[in-house]
Amino acid sequence: MLLDGMSDKRGGALVVRGELGIGKTALLQGVRPSPDTLVLAISGVEPEKELDFAALHRLCAPVLPGVNRLPAPQRHALEATFGTGTEGHPDRLLVGLAALGLLSEAAAERPLLCVIDDAQWLDQATAHTLAFVARRVHNEPIVLVFAVREPNDRSELTGLPELRLEGLAEEDARKLLSVRFPSPFDGPVRDCVVSEAQGNPLALPELSRTADVAGGFTSPGTGARPSPLEADLRKQLAGLPRNTRIRDRSSVADGLHR
């Protein structure tokens, strides 16, 4: 276990991958480090994806006072990156070393866990820097855990240890559905909801909310704001050829009315 190794001055990294709603955030929230562990946690923010080092600044903000203990070249690079120094354009290698040094300084006092959710929205400069750090913490009491939505083009994290989350088994999906929606659907509707969700824990309740007790979908255009999952599915559906979109919608509706 990565967390167990921190007490022996050993660290590492893990990239948790999976589709929207598969349980990545819930898994990160369930991580329970020792009480003396310092936890730095951020989530990628899509509007900041084009701002170099924006996410790195949020992650490092609580430990920035340690910048004064870094070697001068690294300190100057990090200060220039965060707009607190007068140096010119910072060297990327020095920024990576500075970030590693800053986190190492913080970990010298107590173990350090960095949790980065929604890593698909990290700006590229931060992703490169944190991947650089993640490959160099084996002898430090530092663990970095990333959660990345699939599919994505987050190639900066390639090569780091991975955990891929898969959907629930059919039996477990039915149990979850019965807990979340104790009033039973009729058999064909329940079967179709389980089939369409493909084991996705978030898709199960989302699809169930759209299915009424008579075995159909609620009418569109009710004014309700779509959930993040529904919005994402609609976005993906919009990118399909028109004939495919019509066929997909019909197959779902027909399945729920069978």
N, C-alpha and C positions, 0 to 999 in steps of 0.2 A: 504493500500500500504506500502510495506517495506520501500521504500525511504522516504515516508512522515513521518514515525515514527522516523527517525534519528534526526529530529529537536527537538524531545521530549526525546532524550537520549534512544531511543528504537531501537533495531536492530533485525537481524534474518538472515535466509538463504533460498535460493531457488535453487533447482536442476532442470534445464531444460533438458528434455530427448526427444530424437527423432532420427530417422534414418538419415543417411548421406544425406545432401542436403535438409532437411525439413525446414531449416530456423533458426536454433539455433544461429548461428553466427550473422546473420542479426538482430535477436531479441536483442542480447546483444549489438550490435552496436547502436541500437535505444534507449538504456537506456539513459535518460537525467537527471542526478542528479542536484542538485542545484549548482550554480557556486562556492560556497565555499567548495564543497566536494572534498576531496582527493581521487583520483581513482588509485588503483593499479591493473593493468591488465596483465595477462600472458596467454599463451596457452600451453597446454601440448605438449611435444616434444617426439615422439616415441623413438629416439635413447637414450634419458636420462631416459627411464622408469625403468631401472635397477640401477640407481644411487640414493641411498638414499638421500632424502632432496634436490635434485637438483632443483626441481621446487619451493620448499619453499624458497630457497636462492634467486631465481630470484624475487619472489613476495616480499620478505622482504627487498631486497637490498636498495630501496629508503628510508626506515625508520630505517635502521640499527644503525644510530647514537644514537637512543633511547635506545640501549641495555645497556648503562651505567647507566640507571635509574632503571633497573630491580634488584630485590633481588639477592644477590650473587649466590645462587644455580642455579637460572634460567639463570642468565647471563653466568655462567660457562658452563652450559649445551648447550646453544645456541652457544657460542663461540667454544666449542668442535665440535658441529655439523657442523659449517661452516669453521672449520679448522683454527680458529684464536686464539684458546686457547690451553692450555697444559693438560686439563683434559682428562681422559680416555674415554671409550665408554659412550656416554651420555645416561641418563635415559630417556625413551620415554615420561613418564609423565611430567618430568621437561621440556623437549623440548616443549610439548604441552602448558604447562603453560607459558613458556617463549614466545612462539609465540603469545599467547593470550595477555600477558602483553605488548609485543612490539606493537601490533596493537592497544591496548587500549591506550598506551602512545601517539601514533600518532593521535588517535581519540579524545584525550583530547583537542587538538587544533582546530580540525574541523572534521565534519563527514567523515567517511571512507567507501568507496565502493571497495570491492575486486571482480574482475571479472576473473573467471577462465574458459577459453574456452578449448575445447578438453580435458576435464578432464579424459577421458578414457586413456590418455597417461601419466597421472601423475605417478610418482614413488609411490610405496605403502606407504613409510614412510611419504611423503608429504600428500597423500590422508588421511591417518589416522590422521595426525596432524591438517589439515584444517577442517576435520569433527569434531574433538575434539573442535576446536575453534568455529565452526559454532553452536554447541549445547550450547554455553556459552556466547553468545553476546546479549541476550534478553534485558539486562539492559545497553547496550553500544550503542553508535551511530555508529554501524558497521553493514554492510550488506555484505554477501558473496553470489555471484551468480555463480553457476557452470553450464556449458553446457556439456552434456555427450551424446556421440553417442550410439545408441542402434543397435544391441544387444552388451552387454559388461559384464564384470565380476566385475565392480566397486562397490563391496558390501560395501565398507567403508562409502559410502554416504547414505546407506539405513536408512530410518527413518526420514530423513530431508524432509521438505515440497517439493513437486514436481509439475512441470508443464509439461505435456506430449503434444508435438506438433503433431498434426495429419495432414494428407494430405489435399490439397485443395478439396473443393466440385467440382463436374464435371463442373458446370457452370463457376466457378472461374478459373478452369484449362484451359478451352477453351478461356476465356477472356485473360489470361496471354499468352497463345499460340498465339493468334491473335495480341497481342501487340509486342511480341518478334519476330514473323514471320508474318508480314503483308501480304506477298505473300501467298495466300491460298494453302494448299495441297488439293488434291481431298478428298472427303468425307471419304472413307474407310481408307485412310492413317491417316487423322486427328483423326478419331475415335480410331484407333489402338494405336496411340501415346498417346492419353489421357488415354486409358485403361491400357497400359503397364506402364505408369508413376505412376499410382495409386495416383495421387494428389501431387506427390513430385515436388516442384517448380524447383529444379535443374535438375531432370530427364526429365522434359518437353523439355527444349531447347537441352539437350544432345541427346535425342532420335530424336528430330526434325532435328538436324544437320546430323544425319546418314540417314535420309530418304530423297530421292531426290524427285523432283517435279513429277516424273512419278509414284511415289508410292512405291519405293523400298529402300533398304539400299545401301549406297555407298559401293564400293568393299573394302574388307579388304586388309591390306598390303600396304596401300598408303604411309606409312612412317610417318604419323602424330602421334604425341605422344598422348596416351590416356589421357583423363581428369581424375582427382581423382575419380570421380564417376564411370567412365567406368572401371578404374583399379580395383576399389573395387568390382564392379559387376563381372568382369572377375575372380577375386580371389575367390569370393563366388561360381561362376559357376564351377571353377576347382575342388572344393571339392565335387561336386555331382557325383553320379555314371555315367558311360559313356552313358548308354542308356538315362538317364534323361537329360544329357547335350545336346545330339543330338535332343531329343524331344523338349526341351525348345527353342533351336535355330530355329528349324523348325517352331514352333508355331509363333514366332515373325516374321520370314520372311514371312510365309504364310499370316499372318494377314496384313502385310504392302503391300502385292501384291494383296489382295482381292479387 
